Amino acid sequence: MEIEITLLTVFVLSLFIIKLTRKEYKFALSARIGMSAMLVLTAIGHFMFTKGMAMMMPAVIPFKTELVYFTGFVEIAAAIGLQLPKFRVLTGWLLIVFFIFILPVNIYAAMHNVNMETATFNGDGLRYLWYRVPLQLFFIGWVYFSSIKVKDPEPVNIPERIQKKLPHLF
């Protein structure tokens, strides 16, 4: 529940900050900022609750701990990619695929009552799926509408000194 609150809180805060600084609302940009904040927080969870997250995967999956770390780095990269105009759409599509691929892991974890924070089998169980599946669809829609479907690329004021140092990103 905390990650959804973070997503919405950062979205609203950035919406108003952008309005104050740019004199107009930038809904898609604010949505991407919110998603990036959420992704950074969930990535931190991959490093804090590694054992519990590894328990969320079936026994047939090898290198669980390494996979948990890798997906944490993927989330950090996605958080950055959503903010780079050149990579926004590609990151959006890859993030949607990522959200689809992690859904079976969440289903498996719910079926086995995995509590990722305590690394025990006393989690919420199948009732968690009534929350998680719609939430996953919400995340997919959020990314699609803020990163892919956006018609006008929103201008981002990046100082020239940074553009000169990293021209391939802009």
C-alpha positions in Angstrom: 0.0 0.0 0.0 2.9 2.4 0.7 4.2 2.3 -2.9 0.8 3.3 -4.2 0.6 6.2 -1.8 4.1 7.2 -2.8 3.1 7.1 -6.5 0.1 9.3 -6.0 1.7 11.6 -3.5 4.7 12.3 -5.7 2.4 12.7 -8.7 0.3 15.4 -7.0 3.3 17.2 -5.5 5.2 17.3 -8.8 2.0 18.4 -10.6 1.8 21.4 -8.4 5.5 22.1 -8.4 5.6 22.0 -12.2 2.5 24.3 -12.3 4.3 26.8 -10.1 7.6 26.7 -12.0 6.3 26.3 -15.6 3.0 28.0 -15.3 1.1 25.0 -16.7 0.1 21.5 -15.6 2.2 18.6 -17.1 0.2 15.6 -16.2 2.3 13.0 -18.1 5.5 14.4 -16.8 4.2 14.4 -13.2 2.9 10.8 -13.7 6.4 9.7 -14.9 8.0 11.4 -11.9 5.6 9.6 -9.6 6.2 6.2 -11.3 10.0 6.8 -11.1 9.8 7.5 -7.3 7.7 4.4 -6.8 10.2 2.3 -8.8 13.1 3.6 -6.8 11.3 2.7 -3.5 10.4 -0.8 -4.8 14.0 -1.3 -6.0 15.2 -0.5 -2.5 12.9 -3.2 -1.3 14.8 -5.7 -3.5 18.0 -4.9 -1.5 16.3 -4.7 1.9 14.1 -7.8 1.6 16.2 -10.0 -0.8 15.5 -13.2 1.1 11.7 -12.7 1.1 11.6 -11.7 -2.5 13.6 -14.8 -3.5 11.0 -16.9 -1.6 8.4 -15.4 -4.0 9.8 -17.4 -6.9 9.1 -21.1 -7.6 11.9 -23.6 -6.8 12.5 -24.3 -10.5 13.9 -20.8 -11.0 17.7 -20.8 -10.5 19.8 -17.9 -9.1 16.9 -16.4 -7.2 19.0 -14.0 -5.1 20.8 -12.7 -8.1 17.5 -12.3 -10.0 16.1 -10.2 -7.1 19.2 -7.9 -7.2 19.0 -7.7 -11.0 15.3 -6.8 -11.0 16.1 -4.1 -8.4 18.7 -2.6 -10.8 16.2 -2.9 -13.6 13.7 -0.8 -11.6 16.3 1.8 -11.0 17.2 1.9 -14.7 13.5 2.2 -15.6 13.1 5.0 -13.1 15.9 6.9 -14.9 14.7 5.9 -18.4 11.2 7.3 -17.8 12.8 10.7 -17.3 15.0 10.8 -20.4 13.1 12.0 -23.4 15.1 9.8 -25.8 14.4 6.6 -23.8 10.9 7.4 -22.4 8.8 5.3 -24.9 11.2 2.3 -25.0 11.4 2.3 -21.2 7.6 2.5 -21.0 7.2 -0.6 -23.2 9.9 -2.5 -21.4 8.3 -1.6 -18.0 5.0 -2.9 -19.2 6.6 -6.2 -20.2 8.3 -6.2 -16.8 5.0 -5.7 -15.0 3.5 -8.5 -16.9 6.4 -10.9 -16.2 6.4 -10.2 -12.4 2.7 -10.9 -12.1 3.1 -14.7 -12.0 5.7 -14.2 -9.2 3.1 -12.3 -7.2 0.5 -15.0 -7.9 2.9 -17.7 -6.8 3.8 -15.8 -3.6 0.2 -15.2 -2.8 -0.6 -18.9 -3.3 2.2 -19.8 -0.9 1.5 -17.1 1.7 4.9 -15.6 1.3 5.6 -12.5 3.4 8.5 -10.8 1.6 9.3 -8.4 4.4 9.7 -11.1 7.1 10.8 -13.9 4.7 8.2 -16.2 6.2 5.1 -18.0 5.0 2.5 -16.0 7.0 1.6 -13.5 4.2 -1.9 -12.5 3.2 -2.4 -15.4 0.8 -4.8 -15.4 -2.1 -6.8 -12.4 -0.9 -3.7 -10.3 -1.8 -4.4 -11.1 -5.4 -7.7 -9.2 -5.3 -5.6 -6.2 -4.6 -2.4 -7.0 -6.6 -3.9 -7.9 -10.0 -5.9 -4.7 -10.4 -2.9 -2.8 -9.1 -0.7 -4.3 -11.7 -3.2 -3.4 -14.4 -3.3 0.2 -13.0 0.5 0.4 -13.2 0.5 -0.8 -16.8 -2.1 1.8 -17.7 -0.2 4.5 -15.8 3.0 3.8 -17.7 1.2 3.5 -21.1 -0.7 6.7 -20.8 2.2 8.8 -19.3 5.1 7.4 -21.4 3.9 5.9 -24.6 0.5 7.3 -25.6 1.6 10.9 -24.8 1.2 12.8 -28.1 3.4 15.9 -27.5 6.8 15.2 -26.2 7.0 17.5 -23.2 10.0 19.8 -23.2 12.5 19.3 -20.5 14.8 22.2 -19.7 18.2 20.6 -19.3 21.1 23.0 -18.8 23.3 23.2 -21.9 26.4 22.3 -19.9 24.8 18.9 -19.2 23.6 18.4 -22.8 27.1 19.1 -24.0 28.6 16.4 -21.7 25.9 13.8 -22.5 24.7 14.6 -26.0 23.7 11.0 -26.8 21.0 11.2 -24.1 19.3 14.3 -25.4 
